[in-house]
């Protein structure tokens, strides 16, 4: 097995689990909150994709927080 495949396995598992969670939460289509994992993130209908990794990470965390019933973390609170 290729070393790159071994390194990618945990990322693929994370994505599979997050996509299952999104499906259970009633989400479908482009999952912008997962852009943290992609070099070229996708965005919904005409929205400019976000390339700032720190903003992507905040979106990921805030989506998970929302589903847990927790308040979102803003940039001013993140530091």
C-alpha positions as CSV (number, residue, x, y, z in Angstrom):
1,X,0.0,0.0,0.0
2,X,1.2,3.5,-0.8
3,X,2.3,5.7,2.1
4,X,0.0,8.5,0.9
5,X,-2.9,6.2,1.2
6,X,-2.0,5.4,4.8
7,X,-1.8,9.1,5.6
8,X,-5.1,9.8,4.0
9,X,-7.1,7.1,5.8
10,X,-7.9,9.1,8.9
11,X,-9.0,12.1,6.8
12,X,-11.3,9.8,4.8
13,X,-12.7,8.4,8.0
14,X,-13.4,11.9,9.4
15,X,-15.1,12.9,6.2
16,X,-17.3,9.8,6.1
17,X,-18.3,10.3,9.7
18,X,-19.0,14.0,9.2
19,X,-21.1,13.3,6.1
20,X,-23.1,10.7,7.9
21,X,-23.7,13.2,10.7
22,X,-24.8,15.8,8.1
23,X,-27.2,13.4,6.6
24,X,-28.7,12.6,10.0
25,X,-29.1,16.4,10.6
26,X,-31.0,16.7,7.4
27,X,-28.2,18.3,5.4
28,X,-27.7,17.6,1.7
29,X,-25.8,19.0,-1.3
30,X,-22.6,21.0,-0.9
31,X,-21.3,20.9,2.6
32,X,-19.3,24.2,2.9
33,X,-18.5,23.6,6.5
34,X,-16.2,20.7,5.3
35,X,-14.1,23.0,3.1
36,X,-11.4,22.7,5.8
37,X,-10.5,19.3,4.3
38,X,-10.2,20.4,0.6
39,X,-7.5,22.3,-1.4
40,X,-10.2,23.7,-3.7
41,X,-13.4,24.1,-1.5
42,X,-16.8,24.2,-3.1
43,X,-19.6,26.7,-2.3
44,X,-23.3,26.8,-2.9
45,X,-24.8,28.6,-5.9
46,X,-22.7,31.6,-6.7
47,X,-21.2,32.1,-3.2
48,X,-17.4,32.7,-3.3
49,X,-15.5,29.8,-1.7
50,X,-13.6,30.6,1.5
51,X,-9.9,29.7,1.3
52,X,-8.8,31.1,4.7
53,X,-8.0,27.9,6.7
54,X,-8.8,29.6,10.0
55,X,-12.2,30.7,8.8
56,X,-12.8,27.2,7.4
57,X,-11.9,25.7,10.8
58,X,-14.3,28.1,12.6
59,X,-17.1,27.2,10.2
60,X,-16.4,23.5,10.9
61,X,-16.5,24.0,14.6
62,X,-19.5,26.2,14.5
63,X,-21.6,23.8,12.5
64,X,-20.8,21.0,15.0
65,X,-21.6,23.4,17.9
66,X,-24.9,24.3,16.3
67,X,-25.9,20.7,16.0
68,X,-25.0,20.2,19.7
69,X,-27.1,23.2,20.7
70,X,-24.1,25.3,21.7
71,X,-23.6,29.0,20.8
72,X,-21.3,29.8,17.8
73,X,-17.7,31.0,18.4
74,X,-16.9,34.3,16.8
75,X,-13.5,35.5,15.7
76,X,-13.2,37.8,18.6
77,X,-13.8,34.9,21.0
78,X,-11.5,32.5,19.2
79,X,-8.3,34.1,20.4
